[in-house]
């Protein structure tokens, strides 16, 4: 006759393999390390820069910084860094945040005249008692730290802005830029999980607008005990639901990275449904990476893709979607 402990072990668990469970009884979702993932297929080159560090046993924080800087420095990417589309007044302003394997973080918002906000954000984390610096204060700090001041408005971005002025219509379109932010998560060979997120924000935004990308818990969140997540798309929707923090908490509760991203997407859909709002022209995409190297993604609309680099190489993947 089975005693109570034997019954709970054999009767309730049934055919679930014990090897797939952690000590808490939760199913473990395991991948490989090192690994780096980043939003949109344009991040394939960014992943290469990150992998050059990770593949040589380097630090995940160095990897995500070097990775997203590839996009910050590329004027052809008109939604990140140098060459980013300006606001309604023709000013380019940048936002970024970074988090390390201890959960320490730094951010800059509304930074003008400096093309690598991710590096300035790292300096905020490492050299100040603060988490976030904004506007002129962020610019002053960047100058004091020796960053090069420059005009971020390229001729191509200026021309696009002048064309926009003909109608001055502000209407976000799903996937129109196909790479409106770069968020990156990396797990190194020593198990250190770090993340970075950087953007020039929504094209033709109101002067001073800040989205989710530099907001810890919205555009990016890392918890060494669970994993990390980052977001892309319409930042206002991500902020309203604290998307990345929600995903990490869902992974802590035992959900796989993809399941956690689905939950965060459903939270946005549910909130808007209750408010009677349509998401027809709204896109949000999430990426997640847990502490064991498993990764996943999910989005509201079809069309969100991401780049992954691990022992299987560097490749593009398409995320699942709800609508």
Buried (B, 14 or more C-beta within 10 A) or exposed (E): EEEEEEEEEEEEEEEEEEEEBEEEEEBBBEBEBBBBBBBBBBBBBBBBBBBEBBBEEBBBBBBBBBBBBBBBBBBEBBBBBBBBBBBBEBBBBBBBBBBBBEBBBBBBBBBBBBBBBBBBBBBBBEEEEEBBBBBEBBBEBBBEBEBEEEEBBBEEBBEBBEEBEEEEEEEBEBBEBEBBBBBBBBBBBEBBBBBBBBBBBBBBBEEEBBBBBBBBBBBBBBBBEBBBBBBBBBBBBBBBBBBBBBBBBBBBEBBBBBBBBBBBBBBBBEBBEEEEEEBEEBBBBBBBBBBBBBBBBBBBBBBBBBBBBBEEEBEBEEBBBBE
